[in-house]
Amino acid sequence: MPGDLRKSARFKGKYTQLLVPIIAIAVLVIFNLIRDSSFFSIALTTNNDGNIVFTGNLISILNSASELAILAMGMTLVTSASGGQDISVGATAAIAGSVFVKVLRGGEITPLTIILGFLACCVVAVIFGAFNGALVAVFDIQPMIATLILFTCGRSIAYWINGGATPTVSDPIIKAIGGFIPGIPIPTPVFIVILCSLVFALLFRFTNLGFYTQAVGINQKAARLNGISSTGIKLLAFIILGVCVAVAGCIRTSRLGLINHETILSGIEMDAILAVAIGGNALSGGKFRMAGSVIGAYAIQALTTTLYAMKVSSTEIQAYKAVVIILLVVIGSPVVKDAAARFWARHARKTRLSL
């Protein structure tokens, strides 16, 4: 029996963290079904390129949340390892997208050019990620302060890369990356999210990255005594986030067919942090559940799509998100957690006495 109890405790500890994002999704689903029963209906239609594709709010949520879901994966690692967040991901994505377009416009657009463009923007994003990571890991600067540098000047760098222009790229492959592959009715970015999820799953399955990241986030000194380099793990987390930023920047650039350094993924930093929080991950670092952050990203997009369906303006949507952030911060505060723990302890004691 004790063995069964231990297994039950491990099972609960493993999946309880996913309750918050799942409940958030469930609440939005129930609300929309009551408000409009056809909200989640899916239909087949022909798009402007002549492809037969799925349409509907559900497809829109899955598609539009792709960049956010990818960034939330990387942000989860950074949060877990450093106990802070990177607020420069939107600006760095603008830089990565600008590099991607710069390479594509350097000559004829071919599959090889697109691959080279992606690799180039990955290298640039990794360099900036390593810069942020060095400030945090080596110089022990608080992550939000360290990344404030790129948050402030990143879009100016993106502006300089293309000489202040807003260049466009037009190519069937680019359209397919940001839209639909001919003959496949599901948006391509959805498959890219699945691919990124598989890469992370394999990374955690066959390496100790997840364990080391959590160990550093929980107790750096103890991790160091056990031979884990906290500096290296933090730096690696920011580098991996840089790759995620490059992927997100390429997806958004391919969607639009152009690069606008001022607007590309503007404000996505806060959404990525919110996705990590909704996913049940402590913003102070430590244990994490990557699946929770991904579900949190789709919960945020579902909220956004719901508000747009209710004719709420884009300016007002930020206010609603602020309310969600306040609720999460309050619910996750030590005062509320301690009160909840005391409540459940008293409830469990009464239950045992009644038995």
C-alpha positions as CSV (number, residue, x, y, z in Angstrom):
1,M,0.0,0.0,0.0
2,P,2.7,2.5,0.8
3,G,4.2,1.9,-2.7
4,D,0.8,2.6,-4.3
5,L,0.5,5.8,-2.2
6,R,3.9,7.0,-3.4
7,K,3.0,6.2,-7.0
8,S,-0.3,8.1,-6.6
9,A,1.6,11.1,-5.1
10,R,4.1,11.1,-8.0
11,F,1.2,10.9,-10.5
12,K,-0.6,13.8,-8.8
13,G,2.5,15.9,-8.6
14,K,3.2,15.3,-12.3
15,Y,-0.2,16.3,-13.6
16,T,-1.6,18.7,-11.1
17,Q,0.5,21.4,-12.6
18,L,-1.5,21.1,-15.9
19,L,-4.8,21.7,-14.1
20,V,-4.6,25.5,-14.4
21,P,-4.1,25.7,-18.2
22,I,-6.6,22.9,-18.8
23,I,-9.2,24.6,-16.6
24,A,-8.5,27.9,-18.5
25,I,-9.2,26.2,-21.8
26,A,-12.3,24.4,-20.4
27,V,-13.8,27.7,-19.1
28,L,-13.2,29.4,-22.5
29,V,-14.8,26.4,-24.3
30,I,-17.9,26.4,-22.1
31,F,-18.2,30.1,-22.3
32,N,-18.1,30.1,-26.1
33,L,-20.4,27.2,-26.4
34,I,-23.0,29.1,-24.3
35,R,-22.4,32.4,-26.1
36,D,-22.3,30.9,-29.7
37,S,-22.7,27.2,-30.3
38,S,-21.1,27.5,-33.7
39,F,-17.9,29.2,-32.4
40,F,-15.9,26.0,-32.8
41,S,-17.4,24.9,-36.1
42,I,-14.9,23.9,-38.8
43,A,-15.5,24.2,-42.6
44,L,-13.7,23.6,-45.8
45,T,-13.2,26.5,-48.2
46,T,-10.9,27.6,-51.0
47,N,-8.4,30.3,-50.1
48,N,-7.0,33.0,-52.3
49,D,-4.2,30.7,-53.6
50,G,-6.8,28.1,-54.8
51,N,-6.1,25.6,-52.0
52,I,-8.8,23.8,-50.1
53,V,-8.3,24.5,-46.4
54,F,-10.0,24.3,-43.1
55,T,-11.4,27.5,-41.7
56,G,-13.1,28.4,-38.4
57,N,-12.2,29.9,-35.0
58,L,-10.6,26.7,-33.8
59,I,-8.3,26.6,-36.8
60,S,-7.6,30.3,-36.3
61,I,-6.6,29.6,-32.6
62,L,-4.3,26.7,-33.5
63,N,-2.7,28.7,-36.3
64,S,-2.4,32.1,-34.7
65,A,-0.9,30.8,-31.5
66,S,2.0,29.0,-33.3
67,E,4.6,31.7,-32.7
68,L,3.5,32.2,-29.1
69,A,3.6,28.5,-28.4
70,I,7.2,28.2,-29.7
71,L,8.4,31.2,-27.8
72,A,6.6,29.9,-24.6
73,M,8.7,26.7,-24.9
74,G,12.0,28.6,-24.9
75,M,10.7,31.1,-22.2
76,T,9.9,28.1,-19.9
77,L,13.5,27.0,-19.9
78,V,14.8,30.5,-19.3
79,T,12.3,31.0,-16.5
80,S,13.1,27.7,-14.9
81,A,16.9,28.2,-15.0
82,S,17.2,31.9,-14.2
83,G,14.1,32.6,-12.1
84,G,13.3,35.5,-14.5
85,Q,12.0,36.3,-18.0
86,D,13.4,37.5,-21.3
87,I,11.4,40.6,-22.3
88,S,13.3,41.1,-25.6
89,V,11.9,38.1,-27.6
90,G,9.7,40.3,-29.8
91,A,12.6,42.7,-30.6
92,T,15.0,39.8,-31.2
93,A,12.4,38.2,-33.5
94,A,12.3,41.5,-35.5
95,I,16.1,41.2,-35.9
96,A,15.9,37.6,-36.9
97,G,13.1,38.3,-39.4
98,S,15.0,41.2,-40.9
99,V,18.1,39.0,-41.4
100,F,15.9,36.3,-43.0
101,V,14.4,38.8,-45.5
102,K,17.8,40.3,-46.1
103,V,19.2,37.0,-47.2
104,L,16.2,36.1,-49.3
105,R,16.4,39.4,-51.2
106,G,20.1,39.0,-51.8
107,G,19.3,36.9,-54.9
108,E,16.9,34.4,-56.4
109,I,14.7,32.8,-53.8
110,T,15.3,29.0,-53.9
111,P,14.9,26.2,-51.3
112,L,18.7,26.6,-50.6
113,T,18.4,30.4,-50.1
114,I,15.5,29.9,-47.7
115,I,17.5,27.3,-45.7
116,L,20.5,29.7,-45.6
117,G,18.3,32.6,-44.6
118,F,16.9,30.5,-41.7
119,L,20.3,29.4,-40.6
120,A,21.5,33.0,-40.7
121,C,18.7,34.3,-38.6
122,C,19.2,31.4,-36.2
123,V,22.9,32.3,-35.8
124,V,22.0,36.0,-35.2
125,A,19.2,35.2,-32.7
126,V,21.6,32.7,-30.9
127,I,24.3,35.4,-30.6
128,F,21.8,37.9,-29.1
129,G,20.4,35.1,-26.8
130,A,24.0,34.3,-25.7
131,F,24.5,38.1,-25.0
132,N,21.4,38.1,-22.8
133,G,22.5,34.8,-21.2
134,A,26.0,36.1,-20.4
135,L,24.6,39.2,-18.7
136,V,22.4,36.9,-16.5
137,A,24.7,33.9,-16.0
138,V,28.1,35.5,-15.9
139,F,27.4,39.0,-14.5
140,D,24.5,37.9,-12.4
141,I,22.1,40.6,-13.7
142,Q,18.4,40.1,-13.1
143,P,17.0,38.7,-16.3
144,M,14.3,41.3,-16.9
145,I,16.9,44.1,-16.5
146,A,19.5,42.3,-18.7
147,T,17.0,41.8,-21.5
148,L,15.7,45.3,-21.2
149,I,18.7,46.4,-23.3
150,L,17.6,44.5,-26.4
151,F,13.9,45.3,-25.7
152,T,14.9,48.9,-26.0
153,C,17.2,48.8,-29.0
154,G,16.4,45.6,-30.8
155,R,13.9,47.0,-33.2
156,S,16.3,49.8,-34.1
157,I,18.8,47.1,-35.0
158,A,16.2,45.5,-37.2
159,Y,15.5,48.9,-38.8
160,W,19.2,49.3,-39.7
161,I,19.5,45.8,-41.2
162,N,17.2,46.7,-44.1
163,G,18.0,50.4,-44.3
164,G,14.8,51.5,-42.7
165,A,12.7,49.9,-45.5
166,T,9.8,47.5,-45.2
167,P,10.9,44.9,-47.9
168,T,8.6,42.2,-49.1
169,V,9.3,38.6,-50.2
170,S,7.0,36.8,-52.6
171,D,7.6,33.1,-53.2
172,P,5.3,30.0,-53.2
173,I,7.6,28.3,-50.6
174,I,7.5,31.3,-48.3
175,K,3.7,31.4,-48.6
176,A,3.5,27.7,-47.8
177,I,5.7,28.2,-44.6
178,G,3.4,30.9,-43.3
179,G,0.2,29.6,-44.7
180,F,-0.8,26.3,-46.3
181,I,1.1,23.6,-48.2
182,P,-0.9,22.8,-51.4
183,G,-3.0,19.8,-50.8
184,I,-2.8,20.0,-47.0
185,P,-5.8,21.8,-45.4
186,I,-4.1,22.4,-42.0
187,P,-1.9,25.5,-41.6
188,T,1.9,24.8,-41.9
189,P,2.7,26.7,-38.6
190,V,0.7,24.0,-36.7
191,F,3.1,21.4,-38.0
192,I,6.1,23.5,-37.1
193,V,4.8,23.7,-33.5
194,I,4.4,19.9,-33.4
195,L,8.0,19.5,-34.7
196,C,9.4,21.9,-32.1
197,S,7.5,20.0,-29.4
198,L,8.9,16.7,-30.6
199,V,12.4,18.2,-30.5
200,F,12.0,19.3,-26.9
201,A,10.4,16.0,-25.9
202,L,13.4,14.1,-27.4
203,L,15.8,16.6,-25.8
204,F,14.3,16.0,-22.4
205,R,14.0,12.2,-23.0
206,F,17.6,11.5,-24.1
207,T,19.5,14.3,-22.2
208,N,19.5,15.6,-18.6
209,L,18.7,19.1,-19.8
210,G,15.3,19.2,-18.0
211,F,16.7,17.9,-14.8
212,Y,19.7,20.2,-14.8
213,T,17.6,23.2,-15.6
214,Q,15.2,22.5,-12.7
215,A,18.1,21.8,-10.4
216,V,19.7,25.1,-11.1
217,G,16.4,27.0,-10.8
218,I,15.6,25.4,-7.4
219,N,19.1,25.7,-5.8
220,Q,22.1,26.9,-7.7
221,K,24.5,26.2,-4.8
222,A,23.3,22.6,-4.4
223,A,23.4,22.1,-8.2
224,R,27.0,23.4,-8.3
225,L,28.0,21.0,-5.5
226,N,26.6,18.2,-7.6
227,G,28.7,19.1,-10.6
228,I,26.1,21.1,-12.5
229,S,27.3,24.4,-14.0
230,S,24.6,26.9,-13.3
231,T,26.4,29.4,-15.6
232,G,26.4,26.9,-18.5
233,I,22.8,25.9,-18.0
234,K,21.5,29.5,-17.9
235,L,23.5,30.4,-20.9
236,L,22.2,27.3,-22.8
237,A,18.6,28.2,-21.8
238,F,19.0,31.6,-23.4
239,I,20.6,30.2,-26.5
240,I,17.7,27.7,-27.0
241,L,15.3,30.6,-26.5
242,G,17.2,32.3,-29.3
243,V,16.5,29.4,-31.7
244,C,12.8,29.6,-30.7
245,V,12.8,33.3,-31.4
246,A,14.4,32.7,-34.9
247,V,11.7,30.1,-35.7
248,A,8.9,32.4,-34.6
249,G,10.4,35.3,-36.5
250,C,10.6,33.3,-39.7
251,I,7.0,32.1,-39.3
252,R,5.6,35.6,-38.8
253,T,7.7,37.0,-41.7
254,S,6.5,34.2,-44.0
255,R,2.9,34.9,-42.9
256,L,3.1,38.5,-43.8
257,G,5.4,38.2,-46.8
258,L,7.4,41.2,-45.4
259,I,9.3,42.5,-42.4
260,N,8.0,45.5,-40.4
261,H,10.5,46.0,-37.6
262,E,8.0,48.1,-35.6
263,T,5.1,45.7,-35.5
264,I,6.3,42.2,-36.0
265,L,5.4,40.2,-32.8
266,S,5.0,43.4,-30.9
267,G,3.8,42.7,-27.3
268,I,4.4,39.0,-27.6
269,E,6.8,39.1,-24.7
270,M,4.1,39.6,-22.1
271,D,2.0,36.8,-23.8
272,A,4.9,34.4,-23.6
273,I,5.4,35.2,-19.9
274,L,1.7,34.8,-19.3
275,A,1.7,31.5,-21.1
276,V,4.4,30.2,-18.8
277,A,2.4,31.4,-15.8
278,I,-0.9,29.9,-17.0
279,G,1.0,26.7,-17.6
280,G,1.4,26.4,-13.8
281,N,5.2,27.1,-13.9
282,A,6.6,29.3,-11.1
283,L,7.9,32.5,-12.5
284,S,10.6,32.4,-9.8
285,G,12.2,29.4,-11.4
286,G,12.6,25.7,-10.6
287,K,10.2,22.9,-11.7
288,F,8.5,23.3,-15.0
289,R,6.1,21.5,-17.3
290,M,6.6,22.4,-21.0
291,A,3.2,21.0,-22.0
292,G,1.6,23.5,-19.5
293,S,3.2,26.5,-21.2
294,V,2.1,25.3,-24.7
295,I,-1.5,24.8,-23.5
296,G,-1.2,28.2,-21.8
297,A,-0.3,29.7,-25.2
298,Y,-3.4,28.3,-26.8
299,A,-5.5,29.4,-23.8
300,I,-4.2,33.0,-24.4
301,Q,-5.0,32.8,-28.1
302,A,-8.4,31.4,-27.4
303,L,-9.1,34.3,-25.0
304,T,-7.9,36.8,-27.7
305,T,-10.1,35.1,-30.4
306,T,-13.1,35.1,-28.1
307,L,-12.7,38.8,-27.3
308,Y,-12.4,39.6,-31.0
309,A,-15.5,37.6,-31.7
310,M,-17.2,39.7,-29.0
311,K,-16.2,42.9,-30.9
312,V,-13.7,44.0,-28.3
313,S,-11.0,46.3,-29.7
314,S,-7.4,45.4,-29.7
315,T,-6.6,48.1,-27.1
316,E,-9.2,46.8,-24.7
317,I,-7.9,43.2,-25.1
318,Q,-4.7,44.2,-23.3
319,A,-6.8,45.3,-20.3
320,Y,-8.5,41.9,-20.1
321,K,-5.1,40.2,-20.3
322,A,-3.9,42.5,-17.5
323,V,-6.8,41.2,-15.3
324,V,-5.8,37.6,-16.1
325,I,-2.2,38.4,-15.1
326,I,-3.4,40.0,-11.8
327,L,-5.4,36.9,-11.0
328,L,-2.5,34.6,-11.7
329,V,-0.1,36.7,-9.6
330,V,-2.5,36.7,-6.7
331,I,-3.3,33.0,-6.9
332,G,0.4,32.1,-7.2
333,S,1.4,34.4,-4.3
334,P,2.9,32.7,-1.1
335,V,0.0,34.2,1.0
336,V,-2.7,32.5,-1.1
337,K,-0.7,29.2,-1.4
338,D,-0.2,29.1,2.3
339,A,-3.9,29.8,3.0
340,A,-4.9,27.1,0.5
341,A,-2.5,24.6,2.1
342,R,-3.9,25.3,5.6
343,F,-7.4,25.0,4.3
344,W,-6.8,21.6,2.7
345,A,-4.9,20.4,5.8
346,R,-7.9,21.3,8.0
347,H,-10.2,19.6,5.5
348,A,-8.1,16.4,5.4
349,R,-8.0,16.3,9.2
350,K,-11.7,16.6,9.5
351,T,-12.2,13.9,6.9
352,R,-9.9,11.6,8.9
353,L,-11.7,12.3,12.1
354,S,-15.1,11.7,10.6
355,L,-13.9,8.3,9.3
